[in-house]
Amino acid sequence: MTDLTPTRFDVLVAGGAAAGLCAAIAARLAGASVRLVEAAPEALRGGNTRHARNFRIAHAGPAPYVPDSYRPEEFLADLLRVTGGDTDEPLARTLIRASAGIAPWLLAAGVRLQALDRGVLPYSRRTAFLLGGGKAMVNALYATAEALGVVVSYDTTLVDLRPDDGDCAVVLDTAAGRESMLSRAVVVATGGHQADLAQLRVDLGPAADRLVVRGSQYCTGHGLDLLLGLGAEPVGDRASAHLVAVDARGPRFDGGIVTRMTGIPHGIVVDRTGRRLADERADTRRTHYAQWGPRIAACPDQLAYLIVDQDGLRRVGPTALAPVTAPSVAELARRLEIDPASLDATVRTFNAEAAEREPAVRPLAALPLAAWPLLPGLTFTHFGVAVDTGMRVRLRGGRRSERVFAAGTTMAANVLRHGYLAGLGLTLAAVSGRIAGEEAARAAA
Ligand SMILES: Cc1cc2nc3c(=O)[nH]c(=O)nc-3n(C[C@H](O)[C@H](O)[C@H](O)COP(=O)(O)OP(=O)(O)OC[C@H]3O[C@@H](n4cnc5c(N)ncnc54)[C@H](O)[C@@H]3O)c2cc1C
């Protein structure tokens, strides 16, 4: 069959998740002809965005999907707090201002948001929740992009990019082989490099060998490498990553949020030698699991175990994978292959300390015991390329590219170089994608 896909577009978007889809829709709405290439097959499209639940928005008053208000200055203050002020503040202000308009824009693009009055999700005046989660968002944005006339190609990876005065020469790897095309402007929205296991080993050392990648296996950092090869200024730290505690029995990639372990303050966490890593009750916030990722990464074999008794089991609630149970400490040690004498001594010491801190801390007394094996799970890396406030890629030596743009995780480290702010990743993706798409359409015209 003859391939009717034209070989020249106004805008090529690489990466078919939140940032790329928002860029493609925005560029198309601005009148550009747009092709979007997604490395994954159709069934696995949508990158890390598939796993996201909520996004952070500045707003002046209540809306059906978000209560109260959250002023841009509060948003910026939260960002400055988690980054210790190490952020590109003019860019952060631009993106925060634009976050105020992103929910209506996404709604108009077919995305559905959870209504507040349902009361089934945690209260937040800072974030709106996606109805049906990230996968529903991705499906809605693809449907809208295609209805608008964006040409979508799956199983298609951007492998080379050479901007010239007029056009960018682009090389794609497709199921049918190599393909060359021309595009007036290119938006690189290919996520981070969290699935590049060889590079992670260089950056993080042997601890990377057992890392669980919570998101897409298609985010191999290829787009980032291409931009760096063009002279893009790097931002952030390749070796800095957001690590959380996940069930070791989950899949190596794409386990998403269901394998994350959130019940740590209800038990004790020990390594393979039976020793506790830290005080499990020192941080009982909902986000406590993020403290434990780096601790588990530092354990022998990066392996640890959360152990609870029957009281703790009730408090932990249901988990994706059932715990290992045992009627005694000795039997649990045998099943987990931990030295029984060492685990017994740890539990005795913990119980003696707990007896002095009751009722705030309860001893592990109600048998049988239950345990989950834990590994560090990588959510995202704090590394990308520098952009200006129009998402144009900034080049080393103070220049900027007029035709190459970056959006989403590919540029998120401009704003979030370390730390974590719930709902920020998806906001940065949608907002920067929208801006990049509009600016790329303008550059193409
Ligand atoms: C488990 C989990 C839960 C999360 N929950 C939340 C949340 O609730 N709220 C929040 O704000 N953030 C959350 N995040 C972070 C959030 O998902 C990301 O910040 C956001 O989705 C990034 O979107 P993106 O479009 O930039 O990149 P991604 O969603 O990572 O997508 C990148 C896309 O590029 C494609 N690609 C890669 N290389 C190429 C190439 N060379 N050519 C073509 N295509 C390529 C990939 O296939 C992928 O589709 C979560 C992340 C994970 C892993």
The ligand as an ORCA input file, in Angstrom:
! r2SCAN-3c Opt
* xyz 0 1
  C       3.920      5.790     38.971
  C       3.901      7.254     38.681
  C       2.886      8.043     39.210
  C       2.870      9.412     38.960
  N       1.845     10.158     39.472
  C       1.799     11.485     39.230
  C       0.698     12.278     39.679
  O      -0.274     11.782     40.256
  N       0.755     13.628     39.430
  C       1.796     14.209     38.746
  O       1.789     15.423     38.560
  N       2.809     13.467     38.272
  C       2.827     12.132     38.484
  N       3.862     11.381     37.982
  C       4.837     12.054     37.101
  C       4.135     12.313     35.755
  O       3.628     11.091     35.257
  C       5.096     12.911     34.761
  O       5.715     14.063     35.316
  C       4.368     13.353     33.462
  O       3.399     12.426     33.100
  C       5.398     13.518     32.372
  O       4.779     13.646     31.139
  P       5.667     13.736     29.817
  O       4.707     13.830     28.682
  O       6.689     14.790     29.958
  O       6.490     12.382     29.761
  P       6.073     10.865     29.807
  O       4.674     10.699     30.309
  O       7.127     10.137     30.553
  O       6.082     10.398     28.295
  C       7.184     10.434     27.440
  C       6.724      9.793     26.125
  O       7.780      9.864     25.181
  C       7.840      8.635     24.452
  N       9.211      8.539     23.932
  C      10.373      8.361     24.624
  N      11.438      8.432     23.796
  C      10.942      8.675     22.541
  C      11.543      8.898     21.280
  N      12.880      8.945     21.105
  N      10.723      9.098     20.193
  C       9.374      9.110     20.336
  N       8.755      8.926     21.537
  C       9.534      8.730     22.632
  C       7.467      7.589     25.470
  O       6.982      6.413     24.852
  C       6.367      8.316     26.280
  O       5.096      8.118     25.732
  C       3.895     10.006     38.186
  C       4.899      9.206     37.616
  C       4.903      7.839     37.861
  C       5.980      6.981     37.248
*
